[in-house]
């Protein structure tokens, strides 16, 4: 612009600088949008992965719960017979000794 710039030259320099600032802002907005799209894809893929893992864990828990039913039933049967045999020990001893 020189040492004593005119008003017109100063306005011209400001217009050039304003164009440069506008270009930089536009570039930053594009970078921001691109990174935002990348993060959205990353989050969606992670979300679908976690849903699949949760489904597998739920399946395992259901199988474990259903698979343990027969074990619990057998435990109840043995407990029932154990209670009967523990209270009938005197009668069993008498029957064996009296024969």
C-alpha positions in Angstrom: 0.0 0.0 0.0 2.9 2.3 0.5 3.6 4.9 3.2 0.6 7.1 2.6 -2.1 4.8 1.3 -5.2 6.3 -0.1 -8.6 5.4 1.1 -9.3 3.4 -2.1 -6.1 1.4 -1.7 -6.9 0.6 1.9 -10.4 -0.5 1.0 -8.9 -2.7 -1.8 -6.5 -4.3 0.6 -9.3 -4.9 3.1 -11.4 -6.6 0.4 -8.5 -8.9 -0.6 -8.0 -9.8 3.1 -11.7 -10.4 3.5 -11.7 -12.8 0.6 -8.8 -14.7 2.2 -10.6 -14.9 5.5 -13.7 -16.1 3.8 -11.8 -18.9 2.0 -10.1 -20.0 5.3 -13.5 -20.1 7.0 -15.0 -22.1 4.2 -12.1 -24.6 4.3 -12.5 -25.0 8.1 -16.2 -25.6 7.7 -15.6 -28.3 5.1 -13.0 -30.0 7.4 -15.4 -29.8 10.3 -18.2 -31.4 8.3 -15.9 -34.1 7.0 -14.7 -35.0 10.5 -18.3 -34.9 11.8 -19.3 -37.4 9.1 -16.4 -39.7 10.1 -17.3 -39.6 13.7 -21.0 -40.4 12.9 -19.9 -43.4 10.9 -17.5 -44.5 13.7 -20.2 -44.2 16.3 -22.8 -46.1 14.2 -20.4 -48.9 13.6 -19.4 -49.1 17.3 -23.1 -49.0 18.2 -23.9 -51.9 16.0 -21.0 -53.9 17.3 -22.1 -53.3 20.9 -25.6 -54.3 20.1 -24.4 -57.6 18.6 -22.2 -58.3 21.6 -25.1 -57.5 24.0 -27.2 -59.9 22.0 -24.6 -62.7 22.4 -24.3 -62.1 26.1 -28.1 -62.1 26.5 -28.2 -65.4 24.6 -25.5 -66.9 26.8 -27.3 -65.8 29.9 -30.6 -67.3 28.8 -28.9 -70.5 27.9 -27.1 -70.6 31.3 -30.4 -69.9 33.1 -32.3 -72.6 31.1 -29.5 -75.0 31.3 -29.3 -74.7 35.1 -33.0 -75.6 35.5 -32.4 -79.4 35.4 -29.5 -79.1 37.9 -31.8 -77.2 40.3 -34.5 -79.8 39.9 -32.1 -82.6 40.6 -30.9 -80.8 43.7 -34.5 -80.5 44.9 -35.1 -84.2 44.3 -31.9 -85.2 46.3 -32.9 -82.8 49.1 -36.3 -84.4 49.3 -34.9 -88.0 49.5 -32.2 -86.8 51.9 -34.8 -85.4 54.3 -36.9 -88.6 54.1 -33.9 -90.9 54.7 -32.5 -88.8 57.5 -35.7 -88.9 59.4 -36.3 -92.6 58.7 -32.9 -93.8 59.9 -34.3 -95.1 63.2 -37.0 -97.1 61.4 -34.5 -98.5 58.9 -32.1 -99.5 61.7 -34.9 -101.2 63.5 -36.0 -103.1 60.4 -32.5 -104.3 59.7 -31.8 -105.2 63.3 -35.1 -107.0 63.8 -34.8 -109.3 60.7 
